[in-house]
Structures are given as structure tokens and as C-alpha cells.
Amino acid sequence: MRDIRIATADRVMTVTLDRPAKKNAVTDAMYGALAAALRDAAADAAIHVVVIEGAGDDFCAGNDIAMFADASADAIARSHAGRFLEALSTFPKPLVAAVTGRAIGIGVTMLLHCDLVYVAGDAQLATPFIDLGLVPEAAAALLIPARIGHVRAFALFALGERLSGTRAAELGIANLALPAAEVGAAAHAAATAVAARPPGAVIATKQLMRDVPAIAGALAADRAAFLQRLETPEAAAAFAAFAARKR
């Protein structure tokens, strides 16, 4: 697929968001390709680890807002986004993320489902769902408070506070903050090291560390609330304001 690149070497699949002109904002087609890549990696015994990274300066600027501004809640419900979130949240093998530049919305919440995260110290992480009249997705309302505490998580959501990559590492959202030029190499070195270990033991350990039923329940609640919020005047006004700024 044009905006997603996939490469495999040394038992590691690298999935690259390749839409740098749009800061790797995710379209519906990209969601479909990402879901398919994770499904294929899960079924391929030769793949032990998956790395997710962004082309260019940014990791992921979130959803392509036009996808939501131009679509009804029914259309969004039929989109590939749900397939991706299910594949991401249930992926049995290790996921490693390499984050530089902007990580917005899904660019942050997908990190909560990764097992190792390497981030540029000057990266900027933000979750502006409330600003768009929406609610967090990807079980973030469950997972971020569990990771960093309720009050810090609420500040991210409700006050729109941004985290630097350095701060994200301090709070435990990332393993390590590095100069941007070193992030990709660190992520791939870690992926290669994990891929060399007994894969069955790695998978079993990840399974023990993840509360899959709780995450599935949170995803279902997120989806229902997200689709409901899309139909509200608040969301309509936020998307109209965004479109006006774009014009």
C-alpha cells in the first residue's frame, strides 16, 4: 500500500507509516493496511517482533481529520480503524515503537499497546481528543491513568498538556529518550535482541503481562462513546473550525 511500507529482516517486521508530507496522519486505507500487516505477522512463525516507525521527521500526527469531518458515525463504524485497534490490542508478539517528532492522538495511544518504546527527547506527544469534542480511543482512558496516574492523565486529556519525549520516558510511557537520530537504531537493536530469544517464552510472558479482557472491554466502551460523540454539536463545531483553519 502506498502510505505503508513493510520490510522484513532477521525475524523482525518493520512497518513504516509513509506519509511524511501529512506528518504520517492515518487514513482509513492505512488503518486497513496496518491491520493486515499485524494479522500477517501474527500468523507468520518466521516473524518474532514488529517495529512501528514513521517516515520523515514525525511518528504520527493522529487520524487524518478529513476522515472524520467528511464521514458519518455509521461510516466511521464501518472503517478499518476498529480492525486496527483490535489487531493492535491483541497482537501476541512483541511490538516496538520508534517515535520522533510529533505523536498525536493515535500516535500516542498506540504506544500503550507496544512492549518497548524508544522516543526522541524533543518529540511532542499530545492527546487532543476532547478539543475535537471526542473521547480517547485505543483503551487510552484505561491504560494511560494506569501508567502515569489519574491526575496526570486527566491533564493530558482535558487540559491538552503535551509531553516531551524526555518526560514521556520519565513517566514510563517510553523506555528511553534519545537524540532523534539515534531512535531508529535503538528500536531496531532492541527488536533484534528480543527476536533472538525463545519466541514461545516471549509470547507467553507478554500474555501474562496483558489484561486482555479488561482492554477489550475498554475498547468496546471507547468505541461506543467515540461514535456517539461524533454525532454531537460539539464535535461538528470542532471539525468545522478545523476545516476553516485549513482553508
N, C-alpha and C positions, 0 to 999 in steps of 0.2 A: 504494500500500500504506500502511496506517495509520501504521506506525512509520518509514517512509522518505518524505521529501519530495524532489521533484525539480523544479528550476526551470532555465530556460534563458534567457540574455540575452547579447548581444554575443559570440556564439560560445563562451560558457562555460556548461557544465552544472554546477549546484550540487547535490550530493547531501547531504542533511541527515539524520543519524541523529536521529529524532524520538521518543525515548522517555525524556524527561528525568526522569520520576518514578523510573525504574530506572537513572539515570545513563547512559542510552543503551547498556546491555548488549544484546548482539546475540543475537537468537533465530534459529532456523532459517529462519523465513519472511523475516526481514530479510536473512539471507545470500542467499536466493534473489532478493530484490528488488535487492540491491546487485549481484549477478552480472548480472542482466538489464539494469540501468542501464548498467554498464560495457560490456556487449555492444552495447547500442543506441548508446552514444556512440562506440564504436569504428567502427561501421558508418555513422554519420551524418557526411557530409563537412562539414556546417554546424557541427559541434561540434569545436572545436580543443583545448579544455582542459577538464578536470574538476576541480572543487573538492570536497573531502570535509570536512564540518564536523559538529559536534554541536549539537543544540538545548539551551538551558539553560546551566547552569554547566559541564558536563563534556563532554569529547570522546567518550569511550567507556570504559566500565568493564569491557570484555572480553566474553567469552562469557557468556550467561545460564547460570549454573551449573546451573540446573534442567534445561537441555537435556542436560547430560552425566550428571547424577546420576540422572535418570529413564530413561535410554536405554542400550541395549547398544552394544557396539562395532560390531555389524552395523548398527544403526540410525544411528549416527554416520557410518559409512562411506557410507550412502545419503543423508546430509543434504546440504544445499546449501552447506555450508562449503567443501567441496573445489572446487565450481564457482566460488565467490567467489575463493578463493585463486588458482585458475588464471587467472580473468579479470583479477585484480589484477596478478599477476606477469607477464602477457603483454600488458597493455594498451599499445597502441602510442603513445598520445598523452600529453602531459604530465598528471601528477596533482599537485595542490596540496592540502596539508592545512592546516587552521586548528585548532589544538589549545589548548583551555583546560581548566582543572580537572583531572580525573582522566583519565589514559590508561593503561589496564591491559591486559595480555595482548595480544589482537589490536589493541587501541587503540594499542599501541606498535609491534607487528610490522608492521602495515600501513604505517606511516610509512616503513619501509625500502624500500617499493616506490613511494613518492612522490618526485617530482622537486624539489619545493620544499615546505618545511615551515616554518610560522610558528607559534610557540608562546608562550603566556603565561609570563612569567618565574616565576610562582608555580604553574605546572602541576606535577603529580606524575606521573611515568612509572614504571611497575613491570611486571615480567615474572615473576609468581609461579607459573610452571608447575610447578617442582619441588615447591613447597609443596603442590600438588594431586596429587602423585605422577605428574605427566605430564612431557612434554618440550616445548620451544618449537616453535611451528609457523611457517608462512609463510616458511620458509627462514631463520629468525632465527639459528639456530645457525651458519649460514654468514655471514650478512650483518652481524650485529652485531659479531662479532670483526673482520671486515674493516674495519668503520667505526671502531671505538674500541679495538681491540686485545683479545687473548685474556684478559688478567687482569681488565680492567675488565668485559668481557662475562661472564666467569665469576662475578664478584661480583654482577652483576645477577641472574643465573640462580640461583646456588647460595646466596648469602647474602641474597637478597631485597632488595638495596640499591635504593633509589629515587633517581631523578634529578629534580631540579627542572628546569623549563623552561630556566632560565638555564644550568644545567650541560649539558643536552642540546644547547643551541646551541654551547656551548664545545667539546663533544666531536664535533660535526659531525653529530648526529642531526637537528638543525634548522638552518635558515638563520639565524633571528633570533628572539631572545626579546624580547617587548614587554609592556606592560601589557595585561591581559586584554581591556579594552575596545577595544584597537586591533588585535587579532589578525585578526579577520574582515576588516576593511578592508584590511589589508596583504596578506592572502592573495588577496583578490579583485582588488586592484590589480595584483599580480604576474601573476595568471591573465589579466587583460585585456591586460597588456603582452605576454605570451607569445602570446596568441591573435591579436594583431595582426601577428605575424611570419610569414614564409612557412611554412605548415604542413608542407609536404613536407620542407623542410630541418630543421625542428624534430623531426619524426618520425624522420628518418634519423639525426640526431645522437643522439637517445635510444637508438635501436637500436644504434649503435656503442658507447654507454656501458654497455650491459647485457649481461652474460654469460648469455644466456637458457638455453643448455643446462646450465650449472652450477646455475642457480637451479632449473630443472626437476628436475634430479637431487636437489637438496637438498629440494625439496618432496615428492618421492616418498619419500625416506628419512624425512623428518619424519612423513609420514602413516602409514607402516608402524609406526614406533616409537610414535607417539601412540596408534594403535588398540591396539597391544599393551599399552601402559601402562594403558589404560582397564580392562583385564581383570585388573589386579594387585590384591592385597590393599592395597597402599599407596594406590592411587587410591580404592578403595572406602572405606577408613578416612578419607581426606581429605574425600570427599564427604559421608560420614555426619557428620563433625564440622561441616562447613559447614551441613548441614541442621539439626543440633541447635542451632547458634548462631541460625539463622533462626527456629526455634521459640521 
